[in-house]
Amino acid sequence: MILQLVDEAVLNLDDALESYVRGVPNGRAITIRQVLGMDAGIADFIYDPVISEDYVADPLRPFTPEDALAIIQASTPDFPPGERVQYSNSNYVLLGFIVEQLTGQTAEAAIAERILEPLGLANTSFPTTADLPQPFLPGYAEGVEGGELRDVTRSNPAIPWTSGAMISTLADLRVWARALAGGALLAPDTRSARLQFASIATEPIEVGYGLGILSINGLIGHNGGILGYSSWMIHAVEEDATVVVVTNRAGAEGGTSDPIFFQLVSLLFPDRFAALAALAATPEASPGP
């Protein structure tokens, strides 16, 4: 949606963040391009104890996007703008405020009108309550201090908000993965600009981040995670192949979909992931990347 607003000449990628959202540390030096490209240096609000402790203990705790903004405004930057690429959920919360400001719509309405309806994603939604459309898979998280798994299906969607509060299905994610990789709904210039990937890692796999999109050994898409759920979706343009993985469990050490995803792509794209396969074959290798 940010790139759509660029196409409509409502927004420029080189505009300063401060022009739209005031009070963010380094906001005058940070550009919209850096916020979208994850090299703005803005601290991730999910590491604040309000989220990392209180939300984990009570997924239905009261919270608003404005609460997230207050945490971001009071935070210390992780690094100067443009120094490196580091994923921060705060960036997409800030972009959500910009979308609402420039469209005059709620995030829910803008997403429905600009993305879901044009692509026919009838089973995808931006929730405003903790209720999930039937039928759904319950989501689980590890218990406190290694106890039994607990059901965390119902959670306050205002906590992740535009950084991850979406509900979908495998079939819809397949459509979305292709649309994201191919730049559907975007003009040619912005479609190309978002695929200028900055390097995050080179070993054992090459990972890069563009403008709201991830490249992993040349496969294009994104991963996601929230309390109770974990996901991956990528599209291989040359092979015209799509991989979508969703798990209904959150893990303390990262996405529980990660090892499944990497095993799948290693099998499906052996030439692209030869180094990863070799690493997994060594006795000292860990069970998953």
C-alpha positions as CSV (number, residue, x, y, z in Angstrom):
1,M,0.0,0.0,0.0
2,I,2.9,2.4,0.7
3,L,4.2,1.7,-2.8
4,Q,0.7,2.2,-4.3
5,L,0.7,5.7,-2.6
6,V,4.1,6.3,-4.3
7,D,2.5,5.3,-7.6
8,E,-0.3,7.8,-7.0
9,A,2.3,10.6,-6.2
10,V,0.8,11.0,-2.8
11,L,4.0,10.0,-1.1
12,N,7.7,10.0,-2.0
13,L,10.1,7.2,-0.8
14,D,12.7,9.9,0.0
15,D,10.3,11.9,2.2
16,A,11.4,12.2,5.9
17,L,9.5,10.0,8.4
18,E,9.1,13.1,10.6
19,S,6.9,14.7,7.9
20,Y,4.2,12.1,8.6
21,V,4.8,10.7,12.1
22,R,6.4,13.0,14.6
23,G,8.5,12.2,17.6
24,V,10.3,9.1,16.4
25,P,14.1,9.2,17.2
26,N,16.1,10.2,14.1
27,G,12.8,10.9,12.4
28,R,14.1,13.8,10.4
29,A,17.0,11.8,9.0
30,I,15.0,8.6,8.3
31,T,13.3,8.2,4.9
32,I,10.2,6.3,4.1
33,R,12.4,4.1,1.9
34,Q,14.5,3.2,4.9
35,V,11.4,2.4,7.0
36,L,10.1,0.1,4.3
37,G,13.6,-1.4,3.6
38,M,14.3,-2.2,7.3
39,D,17.5,0.0,7.5
40,A,16.0,2.9,9.5
41,G,17.5,1.7,12.8
42,I,14.2,2.1,14.7
43,A,14.0,-0.2,17.8
44,D,11.5,-3.0,17.6
45,F,8.6,-2.3,20.0
46,I,8.0,-6.0,20.5
47,Y,11.0,-6.2,22.8
48,D,9.5,-3.8,25.3
49,P,8.4,-5.6,28.5
50,V,4.8,-4.6,27.7
51,I,4.9,-7.0,24.8
52,S,7.7,-9.5,25.5
53,E,6.3,-10.1,29.0
54,D,2.8,-8.7,29.6
55,Y,1.4,-9.7,26.2
56,V,3.0,-13.1,26.2
57,A,1.3,-13.7,29.6
58,D,-2.0,-12.2,28.6
59,P,-2.6,-12.1,24.8
60,L,-5.9,-10.3,25.3
61,R,-4.3,-7.4,27.3
62,P,-5.6,-3.9,26.4
63,F,-3.3,-2.2,23.9
64,T,-3.7,0.2,20.9
65,P,-1.5,1.2,18.0
66,E,-1.0,4.5,19.8
67,D,0.5,2.6,22.7
68,A,3.0,1.0,20.2
69,L,3.8,4.4,18.8
70,A,4.5,5.8,22.3
71,I,6.9,2.9,22.9
72,I,8.6,3.6,19.6
73,Q,8.9,7.4,20.3
74,A,10.5,6.7,23.7
75,S,12.9,4.1,22.4
76,T,16.6,4.4,21.7
77,P,17.6,3.7,18.0
78,D,19.4,0.5,17.4
79,F,21.8,2.1,14.8
80,P,22.0,5.2,12.6
81,P,19.7,5.3,9.6
82,G,21.1,3.4,6.6
83,E,23.9,1.6,8.6
84,R,22.6,-1.9,8.1
85,V,19.4,-4.0,7.6
86,Q,17.6,-5.2,10.7
87,Y,14.0,-6.3,10.8
88,S,11.8,-4.2,13.1
89,N,8.1,-4.6,13.5
90,S,8.0,-0.9,14.5
91,N,8.6,0.1,10.9
92,Y,5.3,-1.4,9.7
93,V,3.4,0.1,12.6
94,L,4.7,3.5,11.5
95,L,3.8,2.8,7.9
96,G,0.3,1.8,9.1
97,F,-0.2,5.3,10.5
98,I,1.0,6.8,7.3
99,V,-1.5,4.7,5.2
100,E,-4.3,5.8,7.4
101,Q,-3.2,9.5,7.3
102,L,-2.9,9.6,3.5
103,T,-5.9,7.5,2.5
104,G,-8.3,8.8,5.1
105,Q,-9.3,5.2,5.8
106,T,-8.7,2.7,8.6
107,A,-6.0,0.2,8.0
108,E,-8.7,-2.5,7.8
109,A,-10.6,-0.6,5.1
110,A,-7.5,0.3,3.1
111,I,-6.2,-3.2,3.0
112,A,-9.6,-4.6,1.9
113,E,-10.0,-2.0,-0.8
114,R,-6.5,-1.9,-2.1
115,I,-5.3,-5.5,-1.7
116,L,-7.8,-8.1,-0.7
117,E,-10.7,-7.2,-3.1
118,P,-8.5,-6.7,-6.3
119,L,-6.7,-10.0,-5.7
120,G,-9.9,-11.9,-4.8
121,L,-8.5,-12.9,-1.3
122,A,-12.0,-13.7,0.1
123,N,-10.7,-15.7,3.0
124,T,-8.1,-13.1,4.2
125,S,-8.8,-10.3,6.6
126,F,-7.4,-7.7,8.9
127,P,-9.1,-8.4,12.2
128,T,-10.2,-5.8,14.7
129,T,-11.3,-8.3,17.4
130,A,-9.9,-11.5,18.9
131,D,-12.4,-13.6,17.1
132,L,-11.3,-15.8,14.1
133,P,-13.6,-16.8,11.2
134,Q,-14.8,-20.4,11.3
135,P,-13.2,-22.9,10.8
136,F,-9.8,-22.1,12.2
137,L,-6.7,-23.8,13.7
138,P,-6.1,-23.0,17.3
139,G,-2.7,-21.4,18.0
140,Y,-0.4,-22.6,20.8
141,A,2.6,-21.3,22.6
142,E,5.1,-22.9,24.9
143,G,4.1,-22.8,28.6
144,V,5.8,-20.8,31.2
145,E,9.2,-22.3,32.2
146,G,8.7,-25.2,29.8
147,G,5.2,-26.2,31.0
148,E,2.5,-27.6,28.7
149,L,1.5,-25.9,25.6
150,R,-1.2,-23.3,26.1
151,D,-3.9,-22.1,23.8
152,V,-3.3,-18.5,22.7
153,T,-5.6,-18.5,19.7
154,R,-7.5,-15.4,20.9
155,S,-5.2,-12.4,21.1
156,N,-5.6,-8.6,20.8
157,P,-4.9,-7.8,17.1
158,A,-4.2,-4.2,17.9
159,I,-0.9,-5.3,19.4
160,P,0.8,-6.4,16.1
161,W,-1.6,-4.2,14.1
162,T,-0.1,-3.4,10.6
163,S,3.1,-5.3,11.5
164,G,1.3,-8.6,11.4
165,A,-2.4,-8.7,12.3
166,M,-3.7,-10.6,9.3
167,I,-5.7,-13.9,9.1
168,S,-5.5,-16.0,5.9
169,T,-5.6,-19.5,4.5
170,L,-3.1,-21.7,2.6
171,A,-5.0,-21.1,-0.6
172,D,-5.1,-17.4,-0.3
173,L,-1.5,-17.2,0.7
174,R,-0.6,-19.1,-2.4
175,V,-2.3,-16.3,-4.4
176,W,-0.7,-13.6,-2.3
177,A,2.8,-15.1,-2.6
178,R,2.7,-14.9,-6.4
179,A,1.2,-11.4,-6.3
180,L,3.8,-10.1,-3.9
181,A,6.7,-11.7,-5.9
182,G,5.4,-10.4,-9.2
183,G,4.5,-6.9,-8.1
184,A,0.8,-7.1,-8.8
185,L,-1.1,-3.9,-8.2
186,L,2.1,-1.8,-8.7
187,A,3.5,0.3,-11.5
188,P,6.7,-0.9,-13.2
189,D,9.0,1.5,-11.5
190,T,8.0,0.7,-7.9
191,R,7.8,-3.0,-8.9
192,S,11.5,-2.8,-9.8
193,A,12.6,-0.6,-6.9
194,R,11.3,-3.0,-4.2
195,L,13.5,-5.8,-5.6
196,Q,16.8,-3.9,-4.9
197,F,17.8,-6.3,-2.1
198,A,20.2,-5.2,0.6
199,S,22.2,-8.1,2.1
200,I,21.4,-9.5,5.5
201,A,23.4,-12.7,5.3
202,T,25.4,-14.7,2.8
203,E,26.2,-18.0,4.6
204,P,24.9,-20.7,4.5
205,I,22.2,-19.0,2.4
206,E,21.9,-15.5,0.8
207,V,19.2,-13.4,2.5
208,G,18.3,-9.9,1.3
209,Y,15.6,-7.4,2.1
210,G,14.0,-5.1,-0.4
211,L,11.1,-2.7,0.0
212,G,8.8,-4.9,2.1
213,I,9.9,-8.1,0.5
214,L,12.5,-10.8,1.3
215,S,14.9,-12.7,-1.0
216,I,16.3,-16.0,0.1
217,N,18.7,-17.6,-2.4
218,G,16.7,-15.9,-5.1
219,L,13.3,-17.0,-3.9
220,I,11.0,-14.1,-3.2
221,G,8.4,-13.7,-0.4
222,H,8.2,-13.2,3.3
223,N,8.0,-15.0,6.6
224,G,5.8,-14.2,9.6
225,G,5.2,-15.0,13.2
226,I,2.9,-14.0,16.0
227,L,2.0,-15.6,19.3
228,G,0.5,-19.0,18.4
229,Y,1.4,-19.0,14.7
230,S,4.4,-19.1,12.3
231,S,4.5,-18.9,8.5
232,W,6.6,-18.8,5.4
233,M,5.6,-18.0,1.8
234,I,7.9,-17.7,-1.2
235,H,7.6,-17.8,-4.9
236,A,10.3,-18.9,-7.4
237,V,9.8,-16.8,-10.5
238,E,11.9,-18.9,-12.9
239,E,10.3,-22.1,-11.8
240,D,6.8,-20.6,-11.3
241,A,6.6,-22.5,-8.1
242,T,5.2,-21.4,-4.7
243,V,5.8,-22.7,-1.2
244,V,3.6,-21.9,1.7
245,V,4.1,-23.2,5.2
246,V,1.9,-22.4,8.3
247,T,2.3,-23.8,11.7
248,N,-0.1,-23.2,14.7
249,R,2.5,-23.0,17.3
250,A,4.9,-20.2,18.5
251,G,8.4,-21.2,19.6
252,A,10.7,-19.5,22.1
253,E,13.6,-19.8,19.6
254,G,11.8,-18.4,16.6
255,G,9.3,-19.5,14.0
256,T,8.3,-23.2,14.3
257,S,7.7,-23.1,10.5
258,D,11.4,-22.4,9.8
259,P,12.8,-26.0,9.9
260,I,9.9,-27.3,7.8
261,F,10.3,-24.5,5.3
262,F,14.0,-25.0,4.9
263,Q,13.7,-28.7,4.5
264,L,11.1,-28.3,1.8
265,V,13.0,-25.7,-0.2
266,S,16.2,-27.8,0.1
267,L,14.3,-30.8,-1.5
268,L,12.4,-28.7,-4.1
269,F,15.3,-26.5,-5.1
270,P,18.4,-28.6,-4.5
271,D,20.7,-26.5,-6.7
272,R,19.8,-23.3,-4.9
273,F,20.2,-24.8,-1.4
274,A,23.1,-27.2,-1.9
275,A,25.1,-25.5,0.9
276,L,22.2,-25.8,3.3
277,A,21.8,-29.5,2.4
278,A,25.5,-30.1,3.0
279,L,25.4,-28.4,6.4
280,A,22.4,-30.4,7.5
281,A,24.3,-33.6,6.5
282,T,27.2,-33.0,8.9
283,P,27.0,-34.7,12.2
284,E,27.5,-31.5,14.2
285,A,24.7,-29.7,12.3
286,S,21.7,-28.4,14.2
287,P,18.3,-29.8,13.4
288,G,17.2,-26.7,11.5
289,P,18.7,-23.4,10.2
